[in-house]
């Protein structure tokens, strides 16, 4: 190796070094492997897993919107990295978000769903931020539901959650859009910023 190339690699940040990039991809593959098979609920959505990678409950578990949306986001990245099977997981998650979490009557997305419909009908800003993340990630990989979901979630956030007087989104509503008083923090808005 020429001397100047050796000196250049020693002075470069560790985060740009090839071995560090390989280490990151290896950790990502470990995580993709952990979730790719056992997390998929054949009835829709994804199972929560134990530390051993086993479903915590298989008897009609409630599926949180944030978990399904995060799986879509992560496997969209997996698809962009060329990981086999990632597109199927994106599709599985997108269909569950659209068909089970989406409230066709009142608009918005239910916090939790199960095999038969809504398990928790509240509409949470945190969850809606993650639906936006899932839809935008799915758009990056060309998923057929991405445009419809992006349009839908953007309208819901703009018309129902955004509070101009606070310069932030509201935390929570009932199924019929009645405000749920209580907690107001940064979490929902932080994840919305991430999604945007």
VENTA-V995368 format. One record per residue. N is the residue number from 1. RES is the residue in one small letter. SS is DSSP state (a for helix, b for strand, c for the rest). PHI is phi in radians with two decimals (999 if undefined). OMEGA is omega in whole degrees, -180 to 180 (none if undefined). Layout:
BEGIN
n->(N | N)
res->(RES | RES)
ss->(SS | SS)
phi->(PHI | PHI)
omega->(OMEGA | OMEGA)
END
This chain:
BEGIN
n->(1 | 2 | 3 | 4 | 5 | 6 | 7 | 8 | 9 | 10 | 11 | 12 | 13 | 14 | 15 | 16 | 17 | 18 | 19 | 20 | 21 | 22 | 23 | 24 | 25 | 26 | 27 | 28 | 29 | 30 | 31 | 32 | 33 | 34 | 35 | 36 | 37 | 38 | 39 | 40 | 41 | 42 | 43 | 44 | 45 | 46 | 47 | 48 | 49 | 50 | 51 | 52 | 53 | 54 | 55 | 56 | 57 | 58 | 59 | 60 | 61 | 62 | 63 | 64 | 65 | 66 | 67 | 68 | 69 | 70 | 71 | 72 | 73 | 74 | 75 | 76 | 77 | 78 | 79 | 80 | 81 | 82 | 83 | 84 | 85 | 86 | 87 | 88 | 89 | 90 | 91 | 92 | 93 | 94 | 95 | 96 | 97 | 98 | 99 | 100 | 101 | 102 | 103 | 104 | 105 | 106 | 107 | 108 | 109 | 110 | 111 | 112 | 113 | 114 | 115 | 116 | 117 | 118 | 119 | 120 | 121 | 122 | 123 | 124 | 125 | 126 | 127 | 128 | 129 | 130 | 131 | 132 | 133 | 134 | 135 | 136 | 137 | 138 | 139 | 140 | 141 | 142 | 143 | 144 | 145 | 146 | 147 | 148 | 149 | 150 | 151 | 152 | 153 | 154 | 155 | 156 | 157 | 158 | 159 | 160 | 161 | 162 | 163 | 164 | 165 | 166 | 167 | 168 | 169 | 170 | 171 | 172 | 173 | 174 | 175 | 176 | 177 | 178 | 179 | 180 | 181 | 182 | 183 | 184 | 185 | 186 | 187 | 188 | 189 | 190 | 191 | 192 | 193 | 194 | 195 | 196)
res->(x | x | x | x | x | x | x | x | x | x | x | x | x | x | x | x | x | x | x | x | x | x | x | x | x | x | x | x | x | x | x | x | x | x | x | x | x | x | x | x | x | x | x | x | x | x | x | x | x | x | x | x | x | x | x | x | x | x | x | x | x | x | x | x | x | x | x | x | x | x | x | x | x | x | x | x | x | x | x | x | x | x | x | x | x | x | x | x | x | x | x | x | x | x | x | x | x | x | x | x | x | x | x | x | x | x | x | x | x | x | x | x | x | x | x | x | x | x | x | x | x | x | x | x | x | x | x | x | x | x | x | x | x | x | x | x | x | x | x | x | x | x | x | x | x | x | x | x | x | x | x | x | x | x | x | x | x | x | x | x | x | x | x | x | x | x | x | x | x | x | x | x | x | x | x | x | x | x | x | x | x | x | x | x | x | x | x | x | x | x | x | x | x | x | x | x)
ss->(c | c | a | a | a | a | a | a | a | a | a | c | c | a | a | a | c | a | a | a | a | a | a | a | a | a | a | a | a | a | a | a | a | a | a | a | c | c | c | b | c | c | c | c | c | b | c | c | b | c | c | c | c | c | b | c | c | c | c | c | c | c | b | b | a | a | a | a | a | a | a | a | a | a | a | a | a | a | a | a | c | c | c | c | c | a | a | a | a | a | a | a | a | a | a | a | a | a | a | a | a | b | c | c | c | c | c | c | b | c | c | b | b | c | c | c | c | b | b | b | c | c | b | b | a | a | a | a | a | a | a | a | a | a | a | a | a | a | a | a | c | c | c | c | c | a | a | a | a | a | a | a | a | a | a | a | a | a | a | a | a | b | b | c | c | c | c | b | b | c | c | b | b | c | c | c | c | c | b | c | c | c | c | c | c | c | a | a | a | a | a | a | a | a | a | c)
phi->(999 | -1.04 | -1.03 | -1.17 | -1.21 | -1.10 | -1.13 | -1.12 | -1.20 | -1.24 | -1.57 | -1.33 | -1.07 | -1.03 | -1.20 | -1.76 | -1.33 | -0.97 | -1.15 | -1.24 | -1.05 | -1.11 | -1.05 | -1.08 | -1.14 | -1.10 | -1.13 | -1.06 | -1.07 | -1.02 | -1.21 | -1.02 | -1.07 | -1.03 | -1.61 | -1.00 | -1.61 | -1.19 | -1.39 | -1.35 | -1.54 | -1.08 | -1.53 | 2.12 | 1.25 | -2.38 | -1.37 | -1.36 | -1.94 | -1.34 | -1.10 | -1.52 | 1.46 | -1.87 | -1.01 | -1.24 | -2.63 | -2.05 | -1.65 | 0.92 | -1.22 | -1.28 | -1.95 | -1.30 | -1.07 | -1.14 | -1.20 | -1.11 | -1.15 | -1.17 | -1.09 | -1.03 | -1.05 | -1.10 | -1.38 | -1.14 | -1.10 | -0.99 | -1.09 | -1.12 | -1.43 | 1.54 | -1.30 | -1.05 | 1.50 | -1.14 | -1.08 | -1.15 | -1.23 | -1.02 | -1.10 | -1.01 | -1.22 | -1.10 | -1.11 | -1.18 | -1.03 | -1.29 | -1.58 | -1.97 | -1.44 | -1.29 | -1.57 | -1.22 | -1.38 | -1.89 | 1.44 | 1.48 | -2.33 | -1.22 | -1.09 | -2.35 | -2.34 | -2.33 | -1.13 | -1.93 | 2.64 | -1.29 | -1.78 | -2.50 | -1.45 | -1.14 | -2.03 | -1.93 | -0.98 | -0.98 | -1.14 | -1.18 | -1.06 | -1.28 | -1.10 | -1.06 | -1.08 | -1.10 | -1.11 | -1.22 | -1.17 | -1.13 | -1.07 | -1.10 | -1.89 | 1.33 | -1.20 | -1.14 | -1.55 | -1.04 | -1.10 | -1.12 | -1.19 | -1.05 | -1.10 | -1.15 | -1.19 | -1.12 | -1.12 | -1.09 | -1.09 | -1.14 | -1.56 | -1.89 | -1.64 | -1.18 | -2.07 | -0.99 | -1.12 | -1.75 | 1.11 | -2.75 | -1.60 | -1.26 | -1.44 | -2.73 | -2.37 | -1.33 | -1.02 | -1.72 | 1.24 | -1.51 | -1.05 | -1.82 | -1.25 | 2.34 | -0.95 | -2.45 | -2.45 | -1.61 | -0.98 | -1.04 | -1.25 | -1.10 | -1.25 | -1.14 | -1.03 | -1.01 | -1.20 | -1.24)
omega->(178 | -175 | -177 | 178 | 178 | 179 | -180 | -178 | 178 | -179 | 180 | 179 | -179 | -177 | 179 | -178 | -177 | -178 | 178 | 177 | 178 | 179 | 179 | 179 | 176 | 178 | 178 | 178 | 177 | 180 | 176 | 179 | -178 | -174 | -166 | -180 | -171 | -177 | -175 | 175 | -177 | 178 | 179 | -180 | -173 | 175 | 164 | -176 | 172 | 178 | 179 | 179 | 178 | 177 | 179 | 179 | 178 | -178 | 179 | -179 | 172 | 180 | 179 | -177 | -179 | 180 | 179 | -179 | 179 | 177 | 177 | -179 | -177 | -178 | 168 | 175 | 177 | 178 | 179 | 177 | 179 | -179 | 179 | 177 | -177 | -179 | 178 | 179 | 175 | -180 | 179 | -179 | -180 | 179 | 180 | 177 | -175 | -173 | -176 | -178 | -176 | 178 | -178 | -178 | -173 | -177 | -178 | -174 | 179 | -180 | 179 | 176 | 175 | -175 | -175 | -179 | -177 | 174 | 174 | -172 | 179 | 179 | -174 | 178 | 178 | 180 | 180 | 175 | -180 | 174 | 176 | 178 | 179 | -178 | -180 | 177 | 178 | 176 | -179 | -179 | 173 | 179 | -175 | 178 | -171 | -177 | -180 | -180 | 178 | 179 | -178 | -176 | 178 | 178 | 180 | -180 | -179 | -173 | -175 | -173 | -173 | 177 | -176 | -178 | 178 | -175 | -175 | 177 | 175 | -177 | -168 | 175 | 171 | -179 | -179 | 172 | 171 | -180 | 175 | -177 | 176 | -174 | 168 | -178 | -177 | -170 | -179 | -178 | 176 | -179 | 174 | 177 | 177 | -177 | 179 | none)
END
